[in-house]
């Protein structure tokens, strides 16, 4: 296996995900430059140190993540944990490629699209073009408790359920990660339930007072599937090796 130019992969991903069209909280694309060619990709949700070590163990040339580095509001000083992470990547000559909002939004490889697929939802896509909130329905409406069991079974994580109105769940909206405040979009749509990753104190009151069931399914648990799908796609398109590494995270 001769490998593929790193820049070819970066350009392809930037175009595929329309990375330049997003105003994000971090840079999208190549965040840390490593070797010039790629034979093996390791993907994961977040670029924590355990993932970096796993990449080295798999002899990876490129790490693909949803949560990378250099977030808005963080210190620009390279010390402590950041020094250790960047030092490791540079020493091992491994590329770090990260896509945040572009990987939430993509209608084939994105987190929201893949979550719908995992849960077997009838996905109607973004509520409006460009939105990160998707909507759809269940082919067979079910009780809230049955839906919570489905979430636990498919995501391997027990969701926190804040009960809304009585009756079956048929129509729903969702947005992976920390999108708890988007519950108001679900309320405006008139759906029965809203799914996201995280929950805040205020979310509880919103769900109870509006009647929309809220399911907090885990930030990490809801965002495994986009980066996994993108990594598999790159491996097939460019004839590369790909390993998805799931570093446990209870949040």
Buried (B, 14 or more C-beta within 10 A) or exposed (E): EEBBEBBEBBEBBBEBBEBEEBEBEBBBBBBBBBBEBBBBBBBBBBBBEEBBBBBBEBEBBBBBBBBBBEEEEEEEEEEEEBEEBBEBBEEBEBBBBBBBBBBBBBEEBBBBBBBBEBBEBEBEBBBEEEBBBBBBBBEEBBEBEBBBBBBBEBBEBEBBBBEBEEEEBBBBBBBBBBBBBBBEBBBEBEBBBBBBBBBEEEBBEBBBEBBBBBBBBBBBBBBBBBBBBBBBBBBEEBEBBBBBBBBEBEE
